[in-house]
């Protein structure tokens, strides 16, 4: 979520000191998330399943045609 927010906010650089492995070595449990992201959705420990809904396509089309939207 944070990475997505960084891209959406058009931040041009991120500075950090500790790596994800450093954080894991002191008890933060984030590294497995990076490993999960690389897997196809159905192979993740928590399965991600798309549910098709007829209104979904209509909402996307509505967004495309929205004249006052803010481009990201």
C-alpha positions as CSV (number, residue, x, y, z in Angstrom):
1,X,0.0,0.0,0.0
2,X,2.8,2.4,0.8
3,X,4.6,1.6,-2.4
4,X,1.5,2.3,-4.4
5,X,0.9,5.6,-2.6
6,X,4.5,6.6,-3.4
7,X,3.9,6.1,-7.1
8,X,0.5,7.7,-7.1
9,X,1.8,10.8,-5.3
10,X,4.6,11.1,-8.0
11,X,7.3,11.1,-5.3
12,X,10.6,11.3,-7.2
13,X,12.9,9.6,-4.6
14,X,12.7,7.5,-1.4
15,X,15.5,7.4,1.1
16,X,15.9,4.6,3.6
17,X,18.5,3.1,5.9
18,X,17.5,-0.4,6.8
19,X,16.6,-3.1,4.3
20,X,13.6,-5.4,4.5
21,X,16.0,-8.2,5.6
22,X,17.3,-5.9,8.4
23,X,13.7,-5.2,9.5
24,X,12.9,-9.0,9.5
25,X,16.0,-9.7,11.6
26,X,14.6,-7.6,14.4
27,X,11.1,-9.1,14.3
28,X,9.2,-7.2,11.6
29,X,7.4,-9.7,9.4
30,X,7.3,-8.0,6.0
31,X,9.7,-10.0,3.9
32,X,7.1,-12.7,3.2
33,X,4.9,-10.0,1.7
34,X,7.6,-9.3,-0.9
35,X,7.8,-13.1,-1.6
36,X,4.1,-13.4,-2.0
37,X,3.9,-10.4,-4.5
38,X,6.0,-12.4,-6.9
39,X,3.6,-15.4,-6.9
40,X,0.6,-15.7,-9.1
41,X,-2.6,-14.9,-7.1
42,X,-3.8,-18.5,-6.7
43,X,-0.4,-19.6,-5.4
44,X,-0.3,-17.1,-2.5
45,X,-0.8,-18.3,1.1
46,X,-3.9,-16.2,1.1
47,X,-5.6,-16.8,-2.2
48,X,-6.7,-13.9,-4.3
49,X,-9.7,-14.7,-6.5
50,X,-11.3,-12.4,-9.0
51,X,-15.1,-12.3,-8.9
52,X,-16.6,-11.1,-12.2
53,X,-19.5,-8.7,-11.7
54,X,-21.6,-7.2,-14.5
55,X,-21.4,-3.7,-13.0
56,X,-17.6,-3.7,-12.9
57,X,-17.1,-3.0,-16.6
58,X,-19.8,-0.3,-16.5
59,X,-17.9,1.4,-13.7
60,X,-14.7,1.3,-15.6
61,X,-16.3,2.7,-18.7
62,X,-17.9,5.4,-16.5
63,X,-14.5,6.4,-15.1
64,X,-13.0,6.5,-18.6
65,X,-15.7,8.9,-19.7
66,X,-15.6,11.1,-16.6
67,X,-14.6,14.6,-17.8
68,X,-13.6,15.9,-14.4
69,X,-11.4,13.0,-13.2
70,X,-7.9,13.7,-11.8
71,X,-5.4,11.6,-13.8
72,X,-2.9,9.6,-11.7
